[in-house]
Amino acid sequence: MAKIPPRLPKPPAKDRRFYVITDSDVYLSLQKEAHARDTDVWTLGGSVLTAWLDAGCPLSFDVSQPTPVNTVPSPPPSSSPIAPTKGGAR
């Protein structure tokens, strides 16, 4: 009788291919873009979906402006009289 293998702490990620449904115009555009980027439609489609997921699945997003994840906003400027002024001089 075969034993059940132990669970791995984090199983390795494997590349997977799956199918999506879209208009033929969208598919043709994706094929043209993949060709222009010297890749295949599957790799480009996976990259687009990965970028969309990494951006938090927004309704629209600009991949040239990646959304920072887990960033803390900068604190407001100090009102202290000894804080450096613009240009780094005190």
C-alpha positions in Angstrom: 0.0 0.0 0.0 1.3 3.4 -1.0 1.8 6.1 1.7 0.4 9.6 1.4 3.3 11.9 0.7 3.9 14.7 3.3 2.8 18.2 2.5 5.4 20.7 1.3 5.7 24.0 3.2 5.2 25.9 -0.1 4.8 23.8 -3.2 6.7 25.1 -6.2 4.8 27.2 -8.6 4.5 25.6 -12.1 3.7 27.3 -15.3 0.1 26.4 -16.4 -1.7 27.1 -19.6 -5.4 27.7 -19.5 -8.0 29.0 -21.9 -10.0 32.2 -21.8 -12.8 33.4 -24.0 -12.7 36.7 -25.8 -13.7 38.4 -29.0 -11.7 37.5 -32.1 -10.6 41.1 -32.4 -9.1 41.0 -28.9 -7.3 37.7 -29.6 -5.9 39.1 -32.9 -4.6 42.2 -31.0 -3.0 40.0 -28.4 -1.3 37.9 -31.1 0.0 41.0 -32.8 1.3 42.5 -29.6 2.9 39.2 -28.6 4.7 39.1 -32.0 5.8 42.7 -31.6 7.3 41.7 -28.2 8.9 38.6 -29.5 6.9 36.3 -27.3 3.9 34.0 -27.6 0.3 34.8 -26.9 0.2 32.5 -23.9 3.2 34.2 -22.2 2.0 37.7 -22.9 -1.5 36.9 -21.7 -0.1 35.4 -18.5 2.1 38.5 -18.0 -0.9 40.8 -18.5 -3.0 38.8 -16.0 -0.2 38.7 -13.5 0.2 42.5 -13.7 -3.5 42.9 -13.2 -3.5 40.7 -10.2 -0.4 42.4 -8.7 -2.2 45.7 -9.1 -5.1 44.4 -7.0 -7.5 43.6 -9.9 -8.6 47.2 -10.6 -11.2 48.0 -13.2 -8.6 49.8 -15.2 -4.9 50.2 -14.7 -1.7 51.6 -16.4 1.1 49.0 -16.4 3.6 51.8 -17.0 2.7 53.2 -13.6 2.9 50.2 -11.2 0.8 50.5 -8.1 3.0 50.4 -5.0 2.1 47.6 -2.6 2.3 48.0 1.2 3.8 51.4 1.0 3.6 53.9 3.9 2.8 57.5 2.8 5.5 60.1 3.4 5.0 62.0 6.6 4.2 65.7 6.3 7.1 68.2 6.4 8.4 69.1 9.9 7.3 72.4 11.4 10.4 72.3 13.6 12.5 75.5 13.3 15.7 73.3 13.3 14.5 71.0 10.4 16.5 71.4 7.2 15.0 73.7 4.6 14.8 73.0 0.9 18.2 72.6 -0.6 19.5 70.8 2.6 20.7 74.0 4.3 19.7 74.8 7.9 
